Amino acid sequence: MNLKKGFTLIELLVVVAIISLLTGVVLGALTTSRKKSQDSAIKTQMTSLRNQAQLYASGSGNSFNNLFTGNNTWASSDTSMQAILTSIDKQSTVHTVGSSTTAWAAQVQLKEDTTKYFCIDYTSTVKIGTVALAAGSTSCP
């Protein structure tokens, strides 16, 4: 009798196929988790933006005028506000803001579902929706 020890080619291919399948499932889950964590970071930074806007207003005679450069660009002359805007900009390049003397709003596209936007405004209203904020608008759609 001739007894050979080892695996057949079919057995090896089945093992490789199973490992490939498991790798695909794990990578898919990791991508989703990473996007969720990015969305969470964006939401936290938007909350910081709201707090900084309140500080800006209290130092400007309760006015939000020029909170954002030209009242509708993703920039601010306030250095603390600009630091937050820059941090958010690194995570999502689709964003819109608007401010006036009495109101402001800011919106950022989320990562997990790019059809959704996270919007926050001067009333502390937080909305997640599919309608984009118009440049210069001071309330969430």
MODELLER restraints for C-alpha pairs under 7 A, 6 or more apart:
rsr = mdl.restraints
at = mdl.atoms
rsr.add(forms.Gaussian(group=physical.xy_distance, feature=features.Distance(at['CA:32:A'], at['CA:112:A']), mean=6.89, stdev=0.5))
rsr.add(forms.Gaussian(group=physical.xy_distance, feature=features.Distance(at['CA:35:A'], at['CA:111:A']), mean=5.53, stdev=0.5))
rsr.add(forms.Gaussian(group=physical.xy_distance, feature=features.Distance(at['CA:35:A'], at['CA:112:A']), mean=5.00, stdev=0.5))
rsr.add(forms.Gaussian(group=physical.xy_distance, feature=features.Distance(at['CA:36:A'], at['CA:112:A']), mean=5.96, stdev=0.5))
rsr.add(forms.Gaussian(group=physical.xy_distance, feature=features.Distance(at['CA:38:A'], at['CA:111:A']), mean=6.83, stdev=0.5))
rsr.add(forms.Gaussian(group=physical.xy_distance, feature=features.Distance(at['CA:39:A'], at['CA:110:A']), mean=5.79, stdev=0.5))
rsr.add(forms.Gaussian(group=physical.xy_distance, feature=features.Distance(at['CA:39:A'], at['CA:111:A']), mean=5.97, stdev=0.5))
rsr.add(forms.Gaussian(group=physical.xy_distance, feature=features.Distance(at['CA:39:A'], at['CA:112:A']), mean=6.99, stdev=0.5))
rsr.add(forms.Gaussian(group=physical.xy_distance, feature=features.Distance(at['CA:42:A'], at['CA:88:A']), mean=6.26, stdev=0.5))
rsr.add(forms.Gaussian(group=physical.xy_distance, feature=features.Distance(at['CA:45:A'], at['CA:84:A']), mean=6.67, stdev=0.5))
rsr.add(forms.Gaussian(group=physical.xy_distance, feature=features.Distance(at['CA:45:A'], at['CA:88:A']), mean=6.71, stdev=0.5))
rsr.add(forms.Gaussian(group=physical.xy_distance, feature=features.Distance(at['CA:49:A'], at['CA:81:A']), mean=6.63, stdev=0.5))
rsr.add(forms.Gaussian(group=physical.xy_distance, feature=features.Distance(at['CA:49:A'], at['CA:84:A']), mean=6.35, stdev=0.5))
rsr.add(forms.Gaussian(group=physical.xy_distance, feature=features.Distance(at['CA:52:A'], at['CA:81:A']), mean=6.19, stdev=0.5))
rsr.add(forms.Gaussian(group=physical.xy_distance, feature=features.Distance(at['CA:57:A'], at['CA:63:A']), mean=4.93, stdev=0.5))
rsr.add(forms.Gaussian(group=physical.xy_distance, feature=features.Distance(at['CA:57:A'], at['CA:64:A']), mean=5.41, stdev=0.5))
rsr.add(forms.Gaussian(group=physical.xy_distance, feature=features.Distance(at['CA:63:A'], at['CA:101:A']), mean=4.90, stdev=0.5))
rsr.add(forms.Gaussian(group=physical.xy_distance, feature=features.Distance(at['CA:63:A'], at['CA:102:A']), mean=5.81, stdev=0.5))
rsr.add(forms.Gaussian(group=physical.xy_distance, feature=features.Distance(at['CA:64:A'], at['CA:99:A']), mean=6.20, stdev=0.5))
rsr.add(forms.Gaussian(group=physical.xy_distance, feature=features.Distance(at['CA:64:A'], at['CA:100:A']), mean=5.74, stdev=0.5))
rsr.add(forms.Gaussian(group=physical.xy_distance, feature=features.Distance(at['CA:64:A'], at['CA:101:A']), mean=4.80, stdev=0.5))
rsr.add(forms.Gaussian(group=physical.xy_distance, feature=features.Distance(at['CA:64:A'], at['CA:102:A']), mean=5.79, stdev=0.5))
rsr.add(forms.Gaussian(group=physical.xy_distance, feature=features.Distance(at['CA:64:A'], at['CA:103:A']), mean=6.12, stdev=0.5))
rsr.add(forms.Gaussian(group=physical.xy_distance, feature=features.Distance(at['CA:64:A'], at['CA:104:A']), mean=6.71, stdev=0.5))
rsr.add(forms.Gaussian(group=physical.xy_distance, feature=features.Distance(at['CA:65:A'], at['CA:71:A']), mean=6.77, stdev=0.5))
rsr.add(forms.Gaussian(group=physical.xy_distance, feature=features.Distance(at['CA:65:A'], at['CA:99:A']), mean=6.15, stdev=0.5))
rsr.add(forms.Gaussian(group=physical.xy_distance, feature=features.Distance(at['CA:65:A'], at['CA:100:A']), mean=4.72, stdev=0.5))
rsr.add(forms.Gaussian(group=physical.xy_distance, feature=features.Distance(at['CA:65:A'], at['CA:101:A']), mean=4.15, stdev=0.5))
rsr.add(forms.Gaussian(group=physical.xy_distance, feature=features.Distance(at['CA:66:A'], at['CA:99:A']), mean=6.72, stdev=0.5))
rsr.add(forms.Gaussian(group=physical.xy_distance, feature=features.Distance(at['CA:67:A'], at['CA:76:A']), mean=5.99, stdev=0.5))
rsr.add(forms.Gaussian(group=physical.xy_distance, feature=features.Distance(at['CA:67:A'], at['CA:99:A']), mean=6.28, stdev=0.5))
rsr.add(forms.Gaussian(group=physical.xy_distance, feature=features.Distance(at['CA:68:A'], at['CA:74:A']), mean=6.58, stdev=0.5))
rsr.add(forms.Gaussian(group=physical.xy_distance, feature=features.Distance(at['CA:68:A'], at['CA:75:A']), mean=5.47, stdev=0.5))
rsr.add(forms.Gaussian(group=physical.xy_distance, feature=features.Distance(at['CA:68:A'], at['CA:76:A']), mean=4.46, stdev=0.5))
rsr.add(forms.Gaussian(group=physical.xy_distance, feature=features.Distance(at['CA:68:A'], at['CA:98:A']), mean=6.87, stdev=0.5))
rsr.add(forms.Gaussian(group=physical.xy_distance, feature=features.Distance(at['CA:68:A'], at['CA:99:A']), mean=6.37, stdev=0.5))
rsr.add(forms.Gaussian(group=physical.xy_distance, feature=features.Distance(at['CA:69:A'], at['CA:75:A']), mean=5.41, stdev=0.5))
rsr.add(forms.Gaussian(group=physical.xy_distance, feature=features.Distance(at['CA:69:A'], at['CA:76:A']), mean=4.99, stdev=0.5))
rsr.add(forms.Gaussian(group=physical.xy_distance, feature=features.Distance(at['CA:69:A'], at['CA:77:A']), mean=6.51, stdev=0.5))
rsr.add(forms.Gaussian(group=physical.xy_distance, feature=features.Distance(at['CA:71:A'], at['CA:98:A']), mean=5.38, stdev=0.5))
rsr.add(forms.Gaussian(group=physical.xy_distance, feature=features.Distance(at['CA:71:A'], at['CA:99:A']), mean=4.72, stdev=0.5))
rsr.add(forms.Gaussian(group=physical.xy_distance, feature=features.Distance(at['CA:71:A'], at['CA:100:A']), mean=6.33, stdev=0.5))
rsr.add(forms.Gaussian(group=physical.xy_distance, feature=features.Distance(at['CA:71:A'], at['CA:136:A']), mean=6.35, stdev=0.5))
rsr.add(forms.Gaussian(group=physical.xy_distance, feature=features.Distance(at['CA:72:A'], at['CA:97:A']), mean=5.33, stdev=0.5))
rsr.add(forms.Gaussian(group=physical.xy_distance, feature=features.Distance(at['CA:72:A'], at['CA:98:A']), mean=4.22, stdev=0.5))
rsr.add(forms.Gaussian(group=physical.xy_distance, feature=features.Distance(at['CA:72:A'], at['CA:99:A']), mean=6.31, stdev=0.5))
rsr.add(forms.Gaussian(group=physical.xy_distance, feature=features.Distance(at['CA:72:A'], at['CA:135:A']), mean=5.69, stdev=0.5))
rsr.add(forms.Gaussian(group=physical.xy_distance, feature=features.Distance(at['CA:72:A'], at['CA:136:A']), mean=4.35, stdev=0.5))
rsr.add(forms.Gaussian(group=physical.xy_distance, feature=features.Distance(at['CA:73:A'], at['CA:97:A']), mean=6.17, stdev=0.5))
rsr.add(forms.Gaussian(group=physical.xy_distance, feature=features.Distance(at['CA:74:A'], at['CA:85:A']), mean=6.85, stdev=0.5))
rsr.add(forms.Gaussian(group=physical.xy_distance, feature=features.Distance(at['CA:74:A'], at['CA:96:A']), mean=6.56, stdev=0.5))
rsr.add(forms.Gaussian(group=physical.xy_distance, feature=features.Distance(at['CA:74:A'], at['CA:97:A']), mean=6.20, stdev=0.5))
rsr.add(forms.Gaussian(group=physical.xy_distance, feature=features.Distance(at['CA:75:A'], at['CA:82:A']), mean=6.02, stdev=0.5))
rsr.add(forms.Gaussian(group=physical.xy_distance, feature=features.Distance(at['CA:75:A'], at['CA:85:A']), mean=6.79, stdev=0.5))
rsr.add(forms.Gaussian(group=physical.xy_distance, feature=features.Distance(at['CA:76:A'], at['CA:82:A']), mean=5.21, stdev=0.5))
rsr.add(forms.Gaussian(group=physical.xy_distance, feature=features.Distance(at['CA:92:A'], at['CA:108:A']), mean=6.82, stdev=0.5))
rsr.add(forms.Gaussian(group=physical.xy_distance, feature=features.Distance(at['CA:92:A'], at['CA:109:A']), mean=6.42, stdev=0.5))
rsr.add(forms.Gaussian(group=physical.xy_distance, feature=features.Distance(at['CA:94:A'], at['CA:108:A']), mean=5.97, stdev=0.5))
rsr.add(forms.Gaussian(group=physical.xy_distance, feature=features.Distance(at['CA:94:A'], at['CA:109:A']), mean=5.48, stdev=0.5))
rsr.add(forms.Gaussian(group=physical.xy_distance, feature=features.Distance(at['CA:95:A'], at['CA:107:A']), mean=5.44, stdev=0.5))
rsr.add(forms.Gaussian(group=physical.xy_distance, feature=features.Distance(at['CA:95:A'], at['CA:108:A']), mean=4.32, stdev=0.5))
rsr.add(forms.Gaussian(group=physical.xy_distance, feature=features.Distance(at['CA:95:A'], at['CA:109:A']), mean=6.25, stdev=0.5))
rsr.add(forms.Gaussian(group=physical.xy_distance, feature=features.Distance(at['CA:96:A'], at['CA:106:A']), mean=5.76, stdev=0.5))
rsr.add(forms.Gaussian(group=physical.xy_distance, feature=features.Distance(at['CA:96:A'], at['CA:107:A']), mean=5.27, stdev=0.5))
rsr.add(forms.Gaussian(group=physical.xy_distance, feature=features.Distance(at['CA:96:A'], at['CA:108:A']), mean=6.70, stdev=0.5))
rsr.add(forms.Gaussian(group=physical.xy_distance, feature=features.Distance(at['CA:96:A'], at['CA:133:A']), mean=6.26, stdev=0.5))
rsr.add(forms.Gaussian(group=physical.xy_distance, feature=features.Distance(at['CA:96:A'], at['CA:135:A']), mean=5.78, stdev=0.5))
rsr.add(forms.Gaussian(group=physical.xy_distance, feature=features.Distance(at['CA:97:A'], at['CA:105:A']), mean=5.58, stdev=0.5))
rsr.add(forms.Gaussian(group=physical.xy_distance, feature=features.Distance(at['CA:97:A'], at['CA:106:A']), mean=4.25, stdev=0.5))
rsr.add(forms.Gaussian(group=physical.xy_distance, feature=features.Distance(at['CA:97:A'], at['CA:107:A']), mean=6.34, stdev=0.5))
rsr.add(forms.Gaussian(group=physical.xy_distance, feature=features.Distance(at['CA:97:A'], at['CA:135:A']), mean=5.98, stdev=0.5))
rsr.add(forms.Gaussian(group=physical.xy_distance, feature=features.Distance(at['CA:97:A'], at['CA:136:A']), mean=6.03, stdev=0.5))
rsr.add(forms.Gaussian(group=physical.xy_distance, feature=features.Distance(at['CA:97:A'], at['CA:137:A']), mean=6.93, stdev=0.5))
rsr.add(forms.Gaussian(group=physical.xy_distance, feature=features.Distance(at['CA:98:A'], at['CA:104:A']), mean=5.44, stdev=0.5))
rsr.add(forms.Gaussian(group=physical.xy_distance, feature=features.Distance(at['CA:98:A'], at['CA:105:A']), mean=5.45, stdev=0.5))
rsr.add(forms.Gaussian(group=physical.xy_distance, feature=features.Distance(at['CA:98:A'], at['CA:106:A']), mean=6.61, stdev=0.5))
rsr.add(forms.Gaussian(group=physical.xy_distance, feature=features.Distance(at['CA:98:A'], at['CA:135:A']), mean=6.04, stdev=0.5))
rsr.add(forms.Gaussian(group=physical.xy_distance, feature=features.Distance(at['CA:98:A'], at['CA:136:A']), mean=3.71, stdev=0.5))
rsr.add(forms.Gaussian(group=physical.xy_distance, feature=features.Distance(at['CA:98:A'], at['CA:137:A']), mean=4.88, stdev=0.5))
rsr.add(forms.Gaussian(group=physical.xy_distance, feature=features.Distance(at['CA:98:A'], at['CA:138:A']), mean=5.18, stdev=0.5))
rsr.add(forms.Gaussian(group=physical.xy_distance, feature=features.Distance(at['CA:99:A'], at['CA:105:A']), mean=6.53, stdev=0.5))
rsr.add(forms.Gaussian(group=physical.xy_distance, feature=features.Distance(at['CA:99:A'], at['CA:136:A']), mean=6.33, stdev=0.5))
rsr.add(forms.Gaussian(group=physical.xy_distance, feature=features.Distance(at['CA:99:A'], at['CA:138:A']), mean=5.57, stdev=0.5))
rsr.add(forms.Gaussian(group=physical.xy_distance, feature=features.Distance(at['CA:103:A'], at['CA:122:A']), mean=5.58, stdev=0.5))
rsr.add(forms.Gaussian(group=physical.xy_distance, feature=features.Distance(at['CA:103:A'], at['CA:138:A']), mean=5.53, stdev=0.5))
rsr.add(forms.Gaussian(group=physical.xy_distance, feature=features.Distance(at['CA:104:A'], at['CA:121:A']), mean=5.60, stdev=0.5))
rsr.add(forms.Gaussian(group=physical.xy_distance, feature=features.Distance(at['CA:104:A'], at['CA:122:A']), mean=5.28, stdev=0.5))
rsr.add(forms.Gaussian(group=physical.xy_distance, feature=features.Distance(at['CA:104:A'], at['CA:138:A']), mean=4.34, stdev=0.5))
rsr.add(forms.Gaussian(group=physical.xy_distance, feature=features.Distance(at['CA:104:A'], at['CA:139:A']), mean=6.62, stdev=0.5))
rsr.add(forms.Gaussian(group=physical.xy_distance, feature=features.Distance(at['CA:105:A'], at['CA:120:A']), mean=5.76, stdev=0.5))
rsr.add(forms.Gaussian(group=physical.xy_distance, feature=features.Distance(at['CA:105:A'], at['CA:121:A']), mean=3.98, stdev=0.5))
rsr.add(forms.Gaussian(group=physical.xy_distance, feature=features.Distance(at['CA:105:A'], at['CA:122:A']), mean=6.28, stdev=0.5))
rsr.add(forms.Gaussian(group=physical.xy_distance, feature=features.Distance(at['CA:105:A'], at['CA:137:A']), mean=6.70, stdev=0.5))
rsr.add(forms.Gaussian(group=physical.xy_distance, feature=features.Distance(at['CA:105:A'], at['CA:138:A']), mean=4.62, stdev=0.5))
rsr.add(forms.Gaussian(group=physical.xy_distance, feature=features.Distance(at['CA:105:A'], at['CA:139:A']), mean=5.28, stdev=0.5))
rsr.add(forms.Gaussian(group=physical.xy_distance, feature=features.Distance(at['CA:105:A'], at['CA:140:A']), mean=6.34, stdev=0.5))
rsr.add(forms.Gaussian(group=physical.xy_distance, feature=features.Distance(at['CA:106:A'], at['CA:119:A']), mean=5.69, stdev=0.5))
rsr.add(forms.Gaussian(group=physical.xy_distance, feature=features.Distance(at['CA:106:A'], at['CA:120:A']), mean=5.58, stdev=0.5))
rsr.add(forms.Gaussian(group=physical.xy_distance, feature=features.Distance(at['CA:106:A'], at['CA:121:A']), mean=6.26, stdev=0.5))
rsr.add(forms.Gaussian(group=physical.xy_distance, feature=features.Distance(at['CA:107:A'], at['CA:117:A']), mean=6.38, stdev=0.5))
rsr.add(forms.Gaussian(group=physical.xy_distance, feature=features.Distance(at['CA:107:A'], at['CA:118:A']), mean=5.48, stdev=0.5))
rsr.add(forms.Gaussian(group=physical.xy_distance, feature=features.Distance(at['CA:107:A'], at['CA:119:A']), mean=4.13, stdev=0.5))
rsr.add(forms.Gaussian(group=physical.xy_distance, feature=features.Distance(at['CA:107:A'], at['CA:120:A']), mean=6.44, stdev=0.5))
rsr.add(forms.Gaussian(group=physical.xy_distance, feature=features.Distance(at['CA:107:A'], at['CA:133:A']), mean=6.46, stdev=0.5))
rsr.add(forms.Gaussian(group=physical.xy_distance, feature=features.Distance(at['CA:108:A'], at['CA:117:A']), mean=5.45, stdev=0.5))
rsr.add(forms.Gaussian(group=physical.xy_distance, feature=features.Distance(at['CA:108:A'], at['CA:118:A']), mean=5.32, stdev=0.5))
rsr.add(forms.Gaussian(group=physical.xy_distance, feature=features.Distance(at['CA:108:A'], at['CA:119:A']), mean=6.53, stdev=0.5))
rsr.add(forms.Gaussian(group=physical.xy_distance, feature=features.Distance(at['CA:109:A'], at['CA:116:A']), mean=6.07, stdev=0.5))
rsr.add(forms.Gaussian(group=physical.xy_distance, feature=features.Distance(at['CA:109:A'], at['CA:117:A']), mean=4.33, stdev=0.5))
rsr.add(forms.Gaussian(group=physical.xy_distance, feature=features.Distance(at['CA:109:A'], at['CA:118:A']), mean=6.30, stdev=0.5))
rsr.add(forms.Gaussian(group=physical.xy_distance, feature=features.Distance(at['CA:110:A'], at['CA:116:A']), mean=5.87, stdev=0.5))
rsr.add(forms.Gaussian(group=physical.xy_distance, feature=features.Distance(at['CA:110:A'], at['CA:117:A']), mean=5.56, stdev=0.5))
rsr.add(forms.Gaussian(group=physical.xy_distance, feature=features.Distance(at['CA:110:A'], at['CA:118:A']), mean=6.61, stdev=0.5))
rsr.add(forms.Gaussian(group=physical.xy_distance, feature=features.Distance(at['CA:115:A'], at['CA:130:A']), mean=5.71, stdev=0.5))
rsr.add(forms.Gaussian(group=physical.xy_distance, feature=features.Distance(at['CA:116:A'], at['CA:128:A']), mean=6.43, stdev=0.5))
rsr.add(forms.Gaussian(group=physical.xy_distance, feature=features.Distance(at['CA:116:A'], at['CA:129:A']), mean=5.30, stdev=0.5))
rsr.add(forms.Gaussian(group=physical.xy_distance, feature=features.Distance(at['CA:116:A'], at['CA:130:A']), mean=4.63, stdev=0.5))
rsr.add(forms.Gaussian(group=physical.xy_distance, feature=features.Distance(at['CA:117:A'], at['CA:128:A']), mean=5.44, stdev=0.5))
rsr.add(forms.Gaussian(group=physical.xy_distance, feature=features.Distance(at['CA:117:A'], at['CA:129:A']), mean=5.40, stdev=0.5))
rsr.add(forms.Gaussian(group=physical.xy_distance, feature=features.Distance(at['CA:117:A'], at['CA:130:A']), mean=5.96, stdev=0.5))
rsr.add(forms.Gaussian(group=physical.xy_distance, feature=features.Distance(at['CA:117:A'], at['CA:132:A']), mean=6.86, stdev=0.5))
rsr.add(forms.Gaussian(group=physical.xy_distance, feature=features.Distance(at['CA:118:A'], at['CA:127:A']), mean=5.88, stdev=0.5))
rsr.add(forms.Gaussian(group=physical.xy_distance, feature=features.Distance(at['CA:118:A'], at['CA:128:A']), mean=4.62, stdev=0.5))
rsr.add(forms.Gaussian(group=physical.xy_distance, feature=features.Distance(at['CA:118:A'], at['CA:129:A']), mean=6.83, stdev=0.5))
rsr.add(forms.Gaussian(group=physical.xy_distance, feature=features.Distance(at['CA:119:A'], at['CA:126:A']), mean=5.67, stdev=0.5))
rsr.add(forms.Gaussian(group=physical.xy_distance, feature=features.Distance(at['CA:119:A'], at['CA:127:A']), mean=5.12, stdev=0.5))
rsr.add(forms.Gaussian(group=physical.xy_distance, feature=features.Distance(at['CA:119:A'], at['CA:128:A']), mean=6.23, stdev=0.5))
rsr.add(forms.Gaussian(group=physical.xy_distance, feature=features.Distance(at['CA:119:A'], at['CA:140:A']), mean=5.85, stdev=0.5))
rsr.add(forms.Gaussian(group=physical.xy_distance, feature=features.Distance(at['CA:120:A'], at['CA:126:A']), mean=4.58, stdev=0.5))
rsr.add(forms.Gaussian(group=physical.xy_distance, feature=features.Distance(at['CA:120:A'], at['CA:127:A']), mean=6.48, stdev=0.5))
rsr.add(forms.Gaussian(group=physical.xy_distance, feature=features.Distance(at['CA:120:A'], at['CA:140:A']), mean=6.50, stdev=0.5))
rsr.add(forms.Gaussian(group=physical.xy_distance, feature=features.Distance(at['CA:121:A'], at['CA:138:A']), mean=6.95, stdev=0.5))
rsr.add(forms.Gaussian(group=physical.xy_distance, feature=features.Distance(at['CA:121:A'], at['CA:139:A']), mean=5.77, stdev=0.5))
rsr.add(forms.Gaussian(group=physical.xy_distance, feature=features.Distance(at['CA:121:A'], at['CA:140:A']), mean=6.32, stdev=0.5))
rsr.add(forms.Gaussian(group=physical.xy_distance, feature=features.Distance(at['CA:127:A'], at['CA:140:A']), mean=6.98, stdev=0.5))
rsr.add(forms.Gaussian(group=physical.xy_distance, feature=features.Distance(at['CA:131:A'], at['CA:141:A']), mean=6.43, stdev=0.5))
rsr.add(forms.Gaussian(group=physical.xy_distance, feature=features.Distance(at['CA:133:A'], at['CA:140:A']), mean=6.58, stdev=0.5))
rsr.add(forms.Gaussian(group=physical.xy_distance, feature=features.Distance(at['CA:133:A'], at['CA:141:A']), mean=6.19, stdev=0.5))
